[in-house]
Amino acid sequence: MSATAHRYEDAVARYFEAWNAEDPAARAKAVAAAWTEEGGYTDPLADVSGHEAIAAVIAAAREQFPGFEFRLAGGVDGHHDTARFSWELVSAADGSAPVAGSDVITLDGQGRIRAVLGFLDRVPAGA
């Protein structure tokens, strides 16, 4: 794996660590490790910037789907300072994945996320 590919995979691993952190303190630490101070997150349901706002979006998603974990679905592809990947929200109880999406992230020179553009590819009815 090239150093560049490793950079993208490291950023995505930190991203999932933030999304899967159950404890608010651990979540805040993971968000700070993954995103730049002015970093942003945009998807069809949210458009926020800054660590506190990003952590709040993650907390809301975790409250809506208790017992679920965000997992990478496939590989990470990237070039320059941009990477894309797909993910699923998987139930620990039965392995179902009612929510799936694709994200594009932009990184700074240190490999931290400057921006996320998220797309929801599969959502449960009524969500």
C-alpha positions in Angstrom: 0.0 0.0 0.0 1.4 3.4 -0.9 1.8 6.1 1.7 -0.9 8.1 0.0 -3.4 5.2 0.2 -2.4 4.6 3.8 -3.2 8.3 4.5 -6.8 7.9 3.2 -7.4 4.7 5.1 -6.0 6.2 8.3 -8.4 9.2 7.9 -11.4 6.9 7.3 -10.4 4.7 10.3 -10.4 7.8 12.6 -13.8 8.9 11.0 -15.4 5.5 11.9 -13.8 5.7 15.4 -15.7 9.0 15.9 -19.0 7.6 14.6 -18.8 4.5 16.7 -17.7 6.1 20.0 -20.5 5.5 22.5 -19.2 7.6 25.4 -19.5 11.5 24.9 -15.9 12.1 26.1 -14.5 9.4 23.8 -16.6 10.8 20.9 -15.3 14.3 21.5 -11.7 13.1 21.6 -12.2 11.0 18.4 -13.9 13.9 16.6 -10.9 16.2 17.5 -8.5 13.5 16.2 -10.4 13.1 12.9 -11.4 16.6 12.0 -9.6 19.9 11.8 -10.9 22.6 14.2 -13.0 24.3 11.4 -13.9 20.9 9.8 -17.4 20.4 8.5 -19.9 17.6 8.0 -22.7 17.9 5.4 -25.3 15.2 4.4 -29.0 15.4 3.5 -29.9 15.8 7.2 -27.1 18.0 8.6 -24.8 20.8 7.6 -22.5 21.7 10.5 -18.9 22.8 11.3 -16.7 22.6 14.3 -16.0 19.7 16.7 -19.0 20.2 19.0 -21.5 20.4 16.2 -20.1 17.3 14.5 -20.1 15.4 17.8 -23.8 16.4 18.3 -24.7 15.1 14.8 -23.0 11.8 15.6 -24.7 11.6 19.1 -28.1 12.1 17.5 -27.5 9.3 14.9 -26.3 7.0 17.7 -29.5 7.8 19.8 -31.7 7.0 16.8 -29.9 3.7 16.2 -28.8 2.2 19.5 -26.9 -1.0 19.2 -25.7 -0.2 15.7 -22.2 0.3 14.4 -20.9 2.1 11.3 -18.8 -0.1 9.1 -16.8 0.4 6.0 -18.5 -1.3 2.9 -15.7 -1.9 0.4 -12.5 -0.1 -0.1 -11.3 3.5 0.2 -10.5 5.3 -3.0 -8.7 8.6 -3.2 -6.5 11.1 -5.0 -4.9 14.4 -4.0 -6.5 15.4 -0.7 -9.8 13.7 -1.4 -11.1 10.2 -0.6 -14.4 8.4 -1.0 -15.9 5.3 0.6 -19.2 3.6 1.3 -20.5 2.5 4.7 -23.3 0.6 6.4 -25.0 1.0 9.7 -25.0 -2.5 11.1 -27.1 -4.0 14.0 -25.0 -5.8 16.6 -28.1 -7.9 17.4 -28.9 -9.4 14.0 -26.4 -8.0 11.4 -29.1 -6.1 9.5 -27.9 -2.9 7.8 -31.0 -0.6 7.3 -28.9 2.5 6.5 -26.1 2.8 4.0 -24.3 5.7 2.4 -21.3 7.0 0.6 -19.0 9.8 1.8 -16.4 12.0 0.2 -13.8 13.5 2.5 -11.3 16.3 2.0 -8.1 16.2 4.0 -5.6 18.7 5.2 -1.8 18.2 4.9 -1.8 16.3 8.2 -4.5 13.9 7.1 -7.3 15.4 9.2 -10.7 15.9 7.7 -11.5 19.4 6.5 -14.9 18.5 5.0 -17.3 15.5 4.6 -19.9 15.4 1.9 -22.3 12.5 2.8 -24.9 10.7 0.7 -27.6 8.4 2.1 -28.0 5.5 -0.3 -30.4 3.4 1.8 -32.6 4.6 4.6 -35.5 2.8 6.4 -39.0 3.9 5.5 -40.2 6.8 7.7 -36.6 7.8 8.7 
